[in-house]
Amino acid sequence: MKFRIHPVLLPIFLFFMIVGGVSLYAMLLFSLLFHEAGHVFAAKRAGMKIKSCTILPYGGELQFVTRQLASKRQRLITALGGPAATAVLLCIGWFLPFPGDAQFVKIQLILLSVNLLPILPLDGGQVVSVLLETEDTKYVTRSNFLLYSIIASAALCVFFIAYLPDSLPIVIISSFLAIQNIISYRFRRYEQVFEQLTRKETSFF
């Protein structure tokens, strides 16, 4: 499995290093890595093969082998793995006192709150998308949910611009989400065709 950190994290890490020092940077990076480890563990338990893992500002992104063949159950378990891992860290910060535990708890609360937002490609958005999809309407549902996610993430970005520079990490994350969703929306028909071809080839063999 290939592993990398997305370049968009660099200005966010720099911001936190300036504001809170190296300790805050270390806790944030550890929290993101642990969150993504939860996704990896859940995906493997669900029987999915992982090609690569990219750490992003809100957690990460996994690339799967034959992602198009994943069942709703597999996608749901994988999406919930990250928040479950963050919830574990949150409990540790609450019940086991250590230096910087208040800051550690705050990071987990923010990470968990952001990831559970019903916006793609966040974990909350992935869960809602899976639950809304049916075999007959999944492509229409995905398209509509992508449109909603574009509007929601763009609205968040515009709202928090008024609170700069304190809101810089949120502005970067929300704008990044909007761009990701726009790209996914533009290529949604290609993904649909590719998924259908993959399913046909699998059923043929």
C-alpha positions as CSV (number, residue, x, y, z in Angstrom):
1,M,0.0,0.0,0.0
2,K,1.4,3.4,-1.0
3,F,1.2,6.2,1.5
4,R,1.5,10.0,1.1
5,I,0.5,13.3,2.7
6,H,-1.4,15.7,0.5
7,P,0.4,19.1,-0.2
8,V,-2.7,21.0,1.0
9,L,-1.8,20.0,4.5
10,L,1.4,22.0,4.5
11,P,-0.2,25.5,5.0
12,I,-2.5,24.1,7.7
13,F,0.4,22.4,9.5
14,L,2.4,25.7,9.2
15,F,-0.6,27.6,10.7
16,F,-0.8,25.3,13.7
17,M,2.9,25.3,14.2
18,I,2.8,29.1,14.4
19,V,-0.3,29.3,16.6
20,G,0.3,26.3,18.9
21,G,3.9,25.2,18.4
22,V,5.4,21.8,17.5
23,S,3.3,19.9,20.1
24,L,0.0,21.0,18.5
25,Y,1.4,20.0,15.1
26,A,2.5,16.6,16.4
27,M,-0.9,15.9,18.0
28,L,-2.7,17.0,14.8
29,L,-0.6,14.7,12.6
30,F,-0.9,11.8,15.0
31,S,-4.7,12.3,15.1
32,L,-5.0,12.3,11.3
33,L,-2.8,9.2,11.0
34,F,-4.8,7.3,13.7
35,H,-8.1,8.3,12.1
36,E,-6.9,7.0,8.7
37,A,-5.6,3.8,10.4
38,G,-9.2,3.2,11.5
39,H,-10.3,3.4,7.9
40,V,-7.6,1.0,6.8
41,F,-8.4,-1.5,9.6
42,A,-12.1,-1.4,8.8
43,A,-11.6,-1.7,5.1
44,K,-9.4,-4.8,5.6
45,R,-11.9,-6.3,8.0
46,A,-14.6,-5.8,5.4
47,G,-12.5,-7.6,2.8
48,M,-11.4,-4.6,0.7
49,K,-8.0,-4.4,-0.9
50,I,-6.3,-1.0,-0.6
51,K,-4.0,0.4,-3.3
52,S,-3.0,3.7,-1.6
53,C,-3.6,6.0,1.4
54,T,-3.4,9.8,1.2
55,I,-3.6,11.9,4.4
56,L,-5.8,15.0,3.9
57,P,-6.8,17.9,6.2
58,Y,-10.0,16.1,7.3
59,G,-8.6,12.6,7.6
60,G,-7.6,10.8,4.4
61,E,-8.5,9.1,1.2
62,L,-8.2,5.4,0.4
63,Q,-7.9,4.1,-3.2
64,F,-9.2,0.5,-3.5
65,V,-8.7,-2.3,-5.9
66,T,-12.0,-2.7,-7.8
67,R,-13.7,-0.1,-5.7
68,Q,-16.6,-0.3,-8.1
69,L,-17.4,-3.8,-6.8
70,A,-17.6,-2.8,-3.2
71,S,-20.9,-3.6,-1.5
72,K,-22.9,-1.1,0.5
73,R,-22.0,-2.9,3.7
74,Q,-18.2,-2.7,2.8
75,R,-18.5,1.0,2.0
76,L,-20.4,1.7,5.2
77,I,-18.0,-0.2,7.5
78,T,-15.0,1.5,5.8
79,A,-16.5,5.0,6.2
80,L,-17.3,4.5,9.9
81,G,-13.8,3.1,10.7
82,G,-12.2,6.6,10.8
83,P,-14.7,8.3,13.1
84,A,-14.6,5.2,15.4
85,A,-10.8,5.5,15.7
86,T,-11.1,9.2,16.5
87,A,-13.8,8.4,19.1
88,V,-11.2,6.0,20.7
89,L,-8.7,8.8,21.0
90,L,-11.4,11.2,22.3
91,C,-12.2,8.7,25.1
92,I,-8.5,8.3,25.9
93,G,-8.1,12.1,26.2
94,W,-11.2,12.4,28.4
95,F,-10.4,9.6,30.9
96,L,-6.5,9.4,30.9
97,P,-5.0,12.7,32.1
98,F,-1.7,13.6,30.5
99,P,0.2,16.9,29.5
100,G,-1.8,18.7,26.8
101,D,-4.9,16.4,27.2
102,A,-7.3,19.4,26.9
103,Q,-5.8,20.4,23.6
104,F,-5.7,16.7,22.5
105,V,-9.5,16.4,23.3
106,K,-10.2,19.6,21.3
107,I,-8.5,18.2,18.2
108,Q,-10.5,15.0,18.4
109,L,-13.7,16.9,18.8
110,I,-13.0,19.1,15.8
111,L,-11.8,16.2,13.7
112,L,-14.9,14.1,14.6
113,S,-17.3,17.0,14.1
114,V,-15.9,17.8,10.7
115,N,-15.8,14.2,9.5
116,L,-19.4,13.6,10.5
117,L,-20.7,16.5,8.4
118,P,-23.1,15.1,5.8
119,I,-20.9,16.4,2.9
120,L,-18.9,14.4,0.4
121,P,-16.2,13.2,0.5
122,L,-16.3,13.4,4.4
123,D,-17.2,10.2,6.3
124,G,-20.6,11.5,7.2
125,G,-21.3,12.2,3.6
126,Q,-20.1,8.8,2.6
127,V,-22.4,7.2,5.1
128,V,-25.5,9.2,4.0
129,S,-24.7,8.5,0.4
130,V,-24.6,4.8,1.0
131,L,-27.8,4.8,3.0
132,L,-29.6,6.9,0.3
133,E,-28.5,4.8,-2.6
134,T,-30.6,2.0,-4.1
135,E,-29.6,-0.2,-7.0
136,D,-32.0,1.6,-9.4
137,T,-31.3,5.2,-8.3
138,K,-27.7,5.1,-7.1
139,Y,-26.2,7.2,-10.0
140,V,-28.9,9.9,-9.8
141,T,-28.5,9.9,-6.0
142,R,-24.8,10.3,-6.2
143,S,-25.1,13.1,-8.7
144,N,-27.6,15.0,-6.6
145,F,-25.6,14.5,-3.4
146,L,-22.5,15.7,-5.1
147,L,-24.3,18.9,-6.2
148,Y,-25.5,19.4,-2.6
149,S,-22.0,18.8,-1.3
150,I,-20.6,21.4,-3.7
151,I,-23.1,24.0,-2.5
152,A,-22.6,23.1,1.2
153,S,-18.8,23.2,1.1
154,A,-18.7,26.4,-0.9
155,A,-21.2,28.0,1.5
156,L,-19.0,27.0,4.5
157,C,-16.0,28.5,2.8
158,V,-17.7,31.9,2.1
159,F,-19.1,32.0,5.6
160,F,-15.8,31.5,7.4
161,I,-13.9,33.9,5.1
162,A,-15.3,36.6,7.3
163,Y,-13.4,35.2,10.3
164,L,-9.9,35.1,8.8
165,P,-7.1,34.7,9.8
166,D,-8.4,32.6,12.7
167,S,-10.6,30.5,10.4
168,L,-7.8,29.8,7.8
169,P,-7.8,26.0,8.3
170,I,-11.5,25.8,7.9
171,V,-11.5,28.0,4.8
172,I,-8.7,25.8,3.2
173,I,-10.6,22.6,4.1
174,S,-14.0,23.8,2.9
175,S,-12.5,25.2,-0.4
176,F,-10.6,21.9,-0.9
177,L,-13.8,19.9,-0.4
178,A,-15.7,22.1,-2.9
179,I,-13.0,21.6,-5.5
180,Q,-12.9,17.8,-4.9
181,N,-16.7,17.6,-5.3
182,I,-16.7,19.7,-8.5
183,I,-14.1,17.4,-10.0
184,S,-16.1,14.3,-9.0
185,Y,-19.2,15.8,-10.4
186,R,-17.6,16.6,-13.7
187,F,-16.3,13.0,-14.1
188,R,-19.4,11.3,-12.6
189,R,-20.5,9.9,-16.0
190,Y,-17.1,8.4,-16.7
191,E,-17.1,6.7,-13.3
192,Q,-20.6,5.4,-14.0
193,V,-19.5,3.8,-17.3
194,F,-16.3,2.4,-15.8
195,E,-18.3,0.9,-12.9
196,Q,-20.8,-0.7,-15.2
197,L,-18.1,-2.1,-17.4
198,T,-16.2,-3.5,-14.4
199,R,-19.3,-5.2,-13.2
200,K,-20.0,-6.7,-16.6
201,E,-16.5,-8.0,-16.9
202,T,-16.6,-9.6,-13.5
203,S,-19.9,-11.2,-14.1
204,F,-18.6,-12.5,-17.4
205,F,-15.6,-14.3,-15.9
